Amino acid sequence: MNTAISAITQAEPQFQKIASQHQLVRWAEESQFALQAVQNNKMLLECAPLTIQDSIINIAAVGLTLNPSDGYAYLVPEYNKGNRQTECKLRISFKGLIKVATDAGSIKWVKAETVKSADTFIYRGPCTMPEHKMNPFENRGDYKGVYCIAKTHEDDIIVDVMSWDEILQIRNCAKTKNVWDNWPGEMAKKAIIKRAQKQWPKTKQSETLHAAVDIINQHEGSDFDEIENIIKTAGYIIEHIEKNDAVAVGEAWVECDKREQELLWVAKTKGGYFSQDEKAYIRTAIKAYHDAIDSEETAA
């Protein structure tokens, strides 16, 4: 307990320095919320002290309170297999992300909602309000997609939509798959807001929104740049499978790092990219590529 309390206390100077720039959170309150979180969760007591400090400082960077009644952000313990230690992470909810966006002055308000198979959803373009009819008191079926509506201070409407296949691709790239499995709807809303915010007007306070998105990407994964690269690589491989170009397929695969290969190899039923026949072709292409390299080395 003393180590965790000391870690919180040592974060004060940096917290105060950052928080003074926007004055959205105060040390007196947030330090108490942090202490309450540590006292109520024994796993947080086992976290590496530096990760507790970083999480507290990140609270100041994004300007979100740890007040549990608001549900904007939480301190969460997670075991890091690579470092073999339990680490404290600042988990920002989709409500917290919305709060940061409105506080930054980027938009007046934003709403994210999931669409299910029993719903009626009509998309009218990126600048027009969509139509969404549903019965919230009955089983709405399986998830079909998610959308986000934002209203600017000039009263313009900005709409972004994502299919559930796109959401599954993001889930597959995430570091927190257990969270996705437990709260898929909430995580999907966070994902669409993260992407939609790139289209919103920028203000002098936009750095707090960017900081929040960076923290989410760092702790939870699902960076859209990474996902786009995976999609492009999968498309390239499929294109050259259709052309029966095993050399290009083999080269493309071995150029991917281990994480990219793991993401590409996810089952198609779980949002992956390749059928079983395509995977069989890739295996053959990889073997042929390595055999060709071995032959060249032997000849040399």
MILUM-540652 format. One line per 4 residues: for each residue x, y, z of C-alpha. Coordinates in Angstrom, 1 decimal, always signed. Layout:
N
X Y Z; ...
This chain:
300
+0.0 +0.0 +0.0; +2.8 +2.4 +0.9; +4.5 +1.9 -2.4; +1.3 +2.7 -4.4
+0.6 +5.7 -2.2; +4.2 +7.0 -2.7; +3.8 +6.5 -6.5; +0.7 +8.6 -6.5
+2.3 +11.3 -4.3; +5.4 +11.5 -6.5; +3.2 +12.2 -9.6; +2.0 +15.5 -8.1
+4.6 +18.0 -9.6; +4.2 +16.8 -13.2; +0.4 +16.5 -12.7; +0.2 +20.1 -11.5
+2.4 +21.4 -14.3; +0.2 +19.7 -17.0; -3.1 +20.3 -15.4; -2.4 +24.1 -15.0
-2.5 +24.5 -18.7; -6.2 +23.6 -19.1; -7.5 +23.5 -15.5; -9.9 +20.7 -16.2
-8.8 +18.5 -13.3; -7.4 +19.3 -9.8; -4.8 +17.4 -7.9; -6.7 +17.5 -4.6
-9.6 +15.6 -6.1; -7.9 +13.3 -8.5; -5.2 +12.1 -6.0; -8.1 +11.1 -3.6
-9.9 +9.2 -6.4; -6.6 +7.5 -7.2; -6.1 +6.5 -3.6; -9.7 +5.2 -3.4
-9.1 +3.1 -6.6; -5.9 +1.6 -5.1; -7.6 +0.8 -1.8; -10.6 -0.9 -3.5
-8.5 -3.0 -6.0; -5.7 -5.1 -4.5; -4.3 -5.8 -7.9; -3.5 -2.1 -8.3
-1.3 -2.4 -5.2; +0.9 -4.9 -7.1; +1.4 -2.6 -10.1; +4.9 -1.3 -10.9
+5.1 +2.2 -9.2; +6.2 +4.0 -12.4; +3.1 +2.8 -14.3; +0.9 +4.2 -11.5
+2.7 +7.5 -11.8; +2.4 +7.5 -15.6; -1.4 +6.8 -15.3; -1.9 +9.7 -12.9
+0.1 +12.1 -15.1; -2.0 +10.9 -18.1; -5.2 +12.0 -16.2; -3.8 +15.6 -16.2
-2.9 +15.3 -19.9; -6.4 +14.4 -21.0; -8.3 +16.4 -18.4; -10.6 +13.5 -17.3
-11.6 +12.9 -13.8; -11.3 +9.5 -12.1; -14.6 +10.2 -10.3; -16.3 +6.7 -10.6
-19.7 +8.3 -10.7; -18.9 +9.9 -14.0; -17.4 +6.8 -15.6; -15.0 +8.8 -17.8
-11.7 +7.0 -16.9; -10.4 +4.2 -14.7; -7.1 +2.9 -13.3; -6.9 -0.7 -14.4
-4.2 -3.4 -13.5; -3.0 -5.5 -16.4; -0.2 -8.1 -16.5; +2.5 -7.4 -19.1
+3.9 -10.8 -20.2; +6.8 -9.1 -21.9; +7.9 -7.3 -18.8; +6.6 -10.0 -16.4
+5.0 -7.4 -14.2; +1.5 -6.0 -13.4; +1.1 -2.5 -14.8; -1.4 +0.2 -14.1
-3.2 +1.5 -17.2; -5.5 +4.5 -17.6; -8.6 +3.1 -19.3; -10.7 +5.8 -21.0
-14.3 +5.0 -21.7; -16.2 +6.1 -24.9; -18.0 +8.6 -22.6; -14.7 +10.0 -21.6
-13.6 +10.3 -25.2; -16.8 +12.3 -25.9; -16.1 +14.5 -22.9; -12.6 +15.3 -24.1
-13.9 +16.2 -27.6; -16.6 +18.6 -26.3; -14.2 +20.1 -23.7; -11.7 +20.7 -26.5
-14.3 +22.7 -28.4; -14.0 +20.5 -31.5; -17.7 +19.8 -31.5; -20.9 +20.7 -29.7
-22.0 +17.1 -29.1; -21.4 +13.6 -30.4; -23.4 +10.5 -30.3; -22.3 +6.9 -31.1
-24.7 +4.0 -31.4; -24.5 +0.4 -32.6; -26.8 -1.1 -35.3; -28.2 -4.6 -35.0
-29.9 -7.0 -37.4; -33.5 -6.2 -36.3; -32.9 -2.4 -36.7; -33.7 -0.2 -39.7
-30.7 +2.0 -40.6; -30.5 +4.4 -43.5; -27.2 +6.1 -44.2; -27.7 +9.4 -46.0
-24.1 +10.5 -46.5; -21.3 +12.0 -44.4; -23.0 +15.4 -43.9; -26.6 +14.4 -43.3
-28.3 +12.9 -40.2; -29.0 +9.1 -40.7; -32.2 +7.4 -39.9; -32.1 +4.7 -37.2
-35.2 +2.9 -36.0; -35.1 +0.2 -33.3; -37.0 -1.3 -30.5; -34.8 -1.0 -27.4
-37.1 -3.2 -25.3; -36.7 -6.4 -27.5; -33.9 -8.6 -28.7; -32.4 -6.6 -31.6
-30.3 -9.4 -32.9; -26.6 -9.5 -33.9; -24.4 -6.5 -34.3; -24.3 -5.2 -37.9
-22.3 -2.0 -37.5; -21.8 +1.2 -35.6; -22.1 +4.9 -36.4; -21.1 +8.3 -35.0
-22.9 +11.7 -35.4; -21.1 +14.9 -34.4; -22.4 +18.5 -34.6; -19.9 +21.3 -35.0
-20.2 +24.8 -33.6; -21.2 +25.9 -37.1; -24.2 +23.5 -36.8; -22.8 +21.2 -39.5
-23.4 +17.4 -39.1; -20.5 +14.9 -39.5; -21.4 +11.3 -39.8; -19.1 +8.2 -39.8
-20.1 +4.6 -40.1; -18.4 +1.2 -39.8; -19.5 -2.3 -40.6; -19.2 -5.0 -38.0
-16.6 -6.7 -40.2; -14.5 -3.5 -39.8; -15.1 -3.6 -36.1; -13.9 -7.2 -35.9
-10.7 -6.2 -37.7; -10.1 -3.6 -35.0; -10.9 -6.1 -32.3; -8.3 -8.5 -33.8
-5.6 -5.8 -33.6; -6.5 -4.9 -30.0; -4.3 -5.7 -27.0; -7.4 -6.0 -24.8
-9.5 -8.7 -26.4; -11.0 -9.8 -23.1; -12.5 -6.3 -22.8; -13.8 -6.4 -26.3
-15.4 -9.8 -25.6; -17.1 -8.5 -22.5; -18.3 -5.1 -23.8; -18.3 -5.3 -27.6
-20.9 -2.5 -28.0; -19.0 +0.0 -25.8; -15.7 -0.8 -27.5; -17.2 -0.4 -30.9
-18.5 +3.0 -30.0; -15.1 +4.0 -28.8; -13.6 +2.7 -32.0; -15.9 +4.8 -34.3
-15.3 +7.9 -32.2; -11.6 +7.4 -32.5; -11.8 +7.3 -36.2; -14.5 +10.0 -36.6
-12.5 +12.6 -34.5; -9.9 +12.8 -37.4; -12.6 +14.7 -39.4; -13.6 +17.1 -36.6
-12.5 +20.7 -36.6; -9.2 +21.4 -34.8; -8.9 +23.9 -31.9; -6.2 +25.1 -29.6
-7.3 +22.5 -27.1; -7.3 +19.6 -29.6; -4.1 +18.3 -28.1; -6.1 +16.9 -25.1
-8.2 +14.9 -27.5; -5.1 +13.7 -29.4; -3.5 +12.7 -26.1; -6.6 +10.7 -25.1
-6.6 +8.8 -28.5; -2.8 +8.2 -28.1; -3.3 +6.7 -24.6; -6.1 +4.4 -25.9
-4.0 +3.2 -28.8; -1.0 +2.7 -26.6; -2.8 +0.6 -24.0; -5.5 -1.0 -26.0
-4.1 -1.2 -29.5; -6.3 -0.7 -32.6; -4.3 +2.1 -34.2; -6.1 +2.7 -37.5
-2.8 +3.2 -39.4; -1.8 -0.3 -38.3; -5.1 -1.7 -39.3; -5.0 -0.1 -42.7
-1.5 -1.6 -43.3; -2.8 -5.0 -42.4; -5.7 -4.6 -44.8; -3.4 -3.5 -47.6
-1.1 -6.4 -47.0; -4.0 -8.9 -47.0; -5.3 -7.4 -50.2; -1.9 -7.6 -51.9
-1.5 -11.3 -50.9; -5.0 -12.3 -52.0; -4.4 -10.4 -55.3; -1.2 -12.4 -56.0
-2.8 -15.7 -54.9; -5.4 -15.1 -57.6; -2.5 -14.5 -60.1; -0.8 -17.7 -58.8
+2.3 -15.6 -58.0; +3.8 -17.6 -55.2; +7.0 -15.6 -55.2; +5.2 -12.4 -54.5
+3.0 -14.0 -51.8; +6.0 -15.6 -50.0; +8.0 -12.3 -50.1; +5.0 -10.3 -48.8
+4.5 -12.7 -45.9; +8.1 -12.9 -44.7; +8.4 -9.1 -44.8; +5.7 -8.9 -42.1
+6.7 -9.0 -38.5; +5.4 -11.6 -36.0; +2.5 -9.4 -34.8; +1.4 -8.6 -38.3
+1.5 -12.3 -39.3; -0.6 -13.2 -36.2; -3.2 -10.5 -37.1; -3.3 -11.7 -40.7
-3.8 -15.3 -39.7; -6.9 -14.8 -37.6; -9.8 -17.1 -38.7; -12.0 -15.6 -41.3
-15.1 -16.3 -39.1; -13.5 -14.0 -36.5; -12.9 -11.1 -38.9; -9.8 -12.5 -40.5
-8.7 -12.2 -44.2; -7.9 -15.6 -45.7; -9.9 -18.7 -46.4; -8.5 -22.1 -45.6
-7.5 -22.6 -49.3; -5.7 -19.2 -49.3; -3.9 -20.2 -46.1; -2.8 -23.4 -47.7
-1.5 -21.5 -50.7; +0.4 -19.1 -48.4; +2.0 -22.0 -46.5; +3.2 -23.5 -49.8
+4.4 -20.0 -51.0; +6.4 -19.5 -47.8; +8.1 -22.9 -48.1; +8.9 -22.2 -51.8
+10.3 -18.8 -50.9; +12.6 -20.3 -48.2; +13.7 -23.1 -50.5; +14.6 -20.5 -53.2
+16.7 -18.6 -50.7; +18.5 -21.7 -49.5; +19.2 -22.7 -53.2; +20.7 -19.2 -53.9
+22.9 -19.5 -50.8; +24.1 -23.0 -51.7; +24.9 -21.8 -55.3; +26.9 -18.9 -53.9
